[in-house]
Amino acid sequence: MHQCRMSVLVQKLDNQFGLFWIPVSGALVAVRLNHVSGTVSCSRGSKSFWGCGTLPSLESIRIIITNSSDYALLPQKPQVFYTIPGYNSNSPQLVFPDFQPPLAVYSGQELRVWYSEDWKDVHEGDNSGLSCADVYAKII
């Protein structure tokens, strides 16, 4: 098993994503994001690490991980917002749990971390902020 740490900057609009690269070939089985600094917002007055930050949106997550062609990999059934049991938009870390089947990845492969509204090009007009995270990838 190989775990790697990479830092990314998640931005809120204008097709700006965070980048990380897979260090070794294998099967990607989980990804964890640890919040480092900053916040993002989907509306004026709301701030969070991974989403919107206002009730009832506090529970919703708005982070998408894609390949270099912007095809969504995580979550496996992407939507503009979604939930992960045990996490919310202000959790200090966000874990995409072990998923099946594992995703075949190769050394040097580029993956992207998107704010979902920017990824889908919807509702971006009132977005703001930047959020920095360390990315950990579990590869077997």
Secondary structure by P-SEA (a helix, b strand, c coil): cbbbbbbbbbbcccbbbbbbbbcccccccbbbbbbccccccccccccccccccccccccccccccccccccccccccccccccccccccccccccccccccbbbbccbbbbbbcccccccccccccccbbbbbbbbbbcc
